[in-house]
């Protein structure tokens, strides 16, 4: 016997549609909640930052600028060793590279956020939220 929608009555199709359309989406019912009275986290890249367990770091901004007249600088923000944000071509006499992200870059709990620079200075900021 071959299945065909022609063999299904209107009531059966309506029931199937209600079952599918009645399912709840997996989205959060409320926005993520920021933690503490000052959830801002920042680093001038002198040391690694480990995201606290059970929290999420959202990197929202970074500033990078060259520190040497003779060499092009580069700056990288890493997430568990993999490049997350990368910028290059930085010189002292050029404007700094500044970025602000509408949604940010997510780093889950226990993730290590680190920086790598050459002839450049880099800092980043963001906030902590509940997953």
N, C-alpha and C positions, 0 to 999 in steps of 0.2 A: 504494500500500500504506500503510495507516494503522498507526502504531506503537502498541503496547499492551503493558503489563507482563504481560498474560496470555500473550503470545507468547515471553517470556523464561523460560528455565529457571532452576531453583534455583541451579545452579552459576554462571550469569552474574550473577544478583543478588548472590550471595555475593562474587564477584570485584569487582563495582562497590563494594560496601560496604567491603571490605578496602582498596581503592584510596583511597576518601575518608577512612575512619577512620584509615588508616595514615599520613596526611600529618601532618607536624610543625606545630605552631602557631608563629606568628611572635613569641611572647613571649620575653622574655629568659630564659635558663636559670638565670641567677644575678641577684641584685639589683644595682642600680647601685653602683659602687664610689666611695666618697668619696676626694677627692684630698688628699694631704699629711697632715701631722700635726695641723693645725688648719684644717679646711676651712670654718670658719664665716666668713661674709662679712656685714658690716653697714654701714649708712650712716645718718648723721643728716640726710641730705638736703641737705647743703650743696653737693654736686656730683653729677653724673651718674655712674653706674657702668656700664661696658661689660663684659658677660660675656666672659671669655676664649674665643677661638676653640677649638673642639673640646671644650668643656665645657658643662655645663648648670647654671644657677643655680635652686635651689628656694627661693623666698621662703616662710619658715615662720611668721614672726611680724612684727607691727607694733604700734607704740604711737603714738597721736596724742592731743594735748591742746590745749585752747584757751589762747591767750596774752593775751587781752584781755577785760576785764570787760564792755565795752560792745558787743562784736560776737560773733556766732556764728562760730566758726572752721570751716574745712573743710580736708581733707587728701586728696591723691590720689597714689597710686603709679602711674606710667605705664610701659608696656612699648612701646618704639619709638613713643612719642607717643600711644598709645591708653590710655585708662583701664583699669587692671588692678584696683586696689582703691580704693574711694572712701568717705570718711566725712565727715559734716557734723554741724552742731549742737553743736559743741564750745565749752564755756565754761570759764573758769578755775575757777569754783566747782563744776562738775560733774565726776564721775569721768572719768578718761581713757578713751578708747576703746582697748581692748587686745584683740588677736586672736591666736590661735595656731591654725594650720591643721593638720589631721591629715595631709593629703597635700601641702600647699603649692601654690604657683603656680609654673609652669615658665617660665623664660626661656632660650631657646636661645643657643648661642655667638654672639658678635658683637651680641647684642641690647643696646640701651641702656635701662637702668632709671633713671628719673628721678622727681622728686617735684614736686608743686605744692601750695603751702599758702597760705592766707589766714587771718590771725589765729590761726594754729595752729602747733604744732611736730610733727614727724613723724620717726620713725626706723623702720627695718626691719632684719631679719636673716634669714639663710638659710644654705645651704651649697652647695658646688660638687660636682658629680658628673660621671661620664662618661656620655655619652648612650647 
